[in-house]
Amino acid sequence: DVSRWWLAACFTHPKTKKVILELKPGGLLYEDIGNKEGFVWATITGIHAENTLLWKGQVPANLGGPALSFVNISLESKGQQTILQVTEVILGEVSDNLLNSLNKHWETLLEKGLRPLVTTKN
């Protein structure tokens, strides 16, 4: 459930209730504002339940685009650890402001949202 780690600090609309990720090819990643309103961020282009999630998204002009975003999220087992790798390629208008914003959001999502849910303490 992506809404457990997709923090409100990374929502793009003040009325967003949660982010929804439909885990299937052709599924959507979107912000749900309620009342059948929201914003589709990406379409799932590939999934392998054990280790890979791919999506293609868009960055609208008002958020630093227009641009297309291709994200690859993968998991790799290394001994008793699992390594998470996130790669994003952007095509289109890519300003320093957009890159800084994306880096900040990924860092917030992964370090403050996801890490506390998946890190085990020995």
C-alpha positions in Angstrom: 0.0 0.0 0.0 1.9 3.0 -1.3 -0.2 5.4 0.8 1.6 4.1 3.9 4.9 5.7 2.7 3.9 8.3 0.1 4.0 11.3 2.5 1.6 14.2 2.4 4.7 16.5 2.0 5.0 15.1 -1.5 1.4 15.7 -2.6 1.0 18.3 -5.3 -2.5 19.4 -4.4 -3.6 20.7 -0.9 -6.8 18.5 -1.0 -5.1 15.3 -1.9 -6.3 12.5 0.4 -3.8 9.8 -0.7 -1.7 8.5 -3.5 -2.9 5.3 -5.1 -0.7 2.8 -7.0 -2.5 0.1 -9.0 -0.1 -2.8 -9.2 -0.8 -4.2 -12.6 0.3 -3.4 -16.2 -1.7 -0.4 -17.3 -2.5 0.5 -13.7 -2.2 4.1 -12.6 -0.2 6.0 -10.0 -2.4 9.0 -9.0 -3.3 11.5 -6.4 -6.9 11.0 -5.1 -8.5 14.3 -4.2 -12.0 12.7 -3.7 -15.2 13.3 -5.5 -13.7 11.6 -8.6 -11.0 14.3 -8.8 -7.3 13.9 -8.8 -4.2 13.8 -11.0 -2.7 10.8 -12.8 1.1 10.9 -12.5 2.0 7.7 -14.3 1.0 4.5 -16.0 2.5 1.2 -14.9 4.4 -0.2 -17.9 5.9 -3.2 -16.3 5.8 -5.3 -13.2 7.5 -8.4 -11.9 6.1 -9.1 -8.5 9.4 -10.2 -7.0 11.7 -7.4 -7.9 10.7 -4.8 -10.6 8.2 -1.9 -11.1 8.3 0.3 -14.1 6.2 3.4 -14.9 6.0 6.2 -17.4 4.7 9.5 -16.2 4.4 13.1 -17.1 5.5 16.4 -15.5 3.1 19.2 -16.4 4.4 22.7 -17.3 3.3 24.2 -14.1 5.5 21.8 -12.2 8.6 22.3 -14.3 7.8 20.4 -17.5 6.5 19.5 -19.9 8.4 16.3 -19.6 8.1 12.5 -19.6 9.5 10.5 -16.7 10.5 6.9 -16.9 11.0 5.2 -13.5 12.5 1.8 -12.7 12.2 0.6 -9.1 14.1 -2.7 -8.5 14.9 -4.9 -5.5 18.1 -7.1 -5.3 18.9 -9.6 -2.7 22.4 -9.4 -1.3 22.9 -11.9 1.5 20.5 -11.0 4.3 19.9 -7.5 2.8 17.7 -6.3 0.1 18.9 -3.3 -2.0 16.3 -0.9 -3.4 17.3 1.0 -6.5 15.3 3.8 -8.1 16.3 5.2 -11.5 14.4 8.0 -13.2 15.1 9.3 -16.7 13.4 12.5 -17.8 12.9 13.6 -21.4 11.7 17.1 -22.2 12.1 20.4 -20.4 14.5 19.7 -17.5 15.3 22.7 -15.4 17.5 22.8 -12.4 14.4 23.6 -10.4 12.7 20.4 -11.6 15.7 18.3 -10.9 16.0 19.7 -7.4 12.3 19.2 -6.7 12.4 15.6 -7.9 15.5 14.8 -5.9 13.9 16.3 -2.8 10.7 14.4 -3.2 12.5 11.0 -3.8 14.7 11.6 -0.8 11.7 12.4 1.4 9.6 9.4 0.1 12.4 6.9 0.4 14.2 8.1 3.6 11.3 9.4 5.7 8.4 7.4 4.2 9.6 4.0 3.0 12.8 3.3 5.1 11.1 3.3 8.5 8.6 0.7 7.2 11.1 -1.7 5.8 14.2 -1.3 8.0 14.7 -4.0 10.6 16.7 -3.4 13.8 18.9 -6.2 15.1 
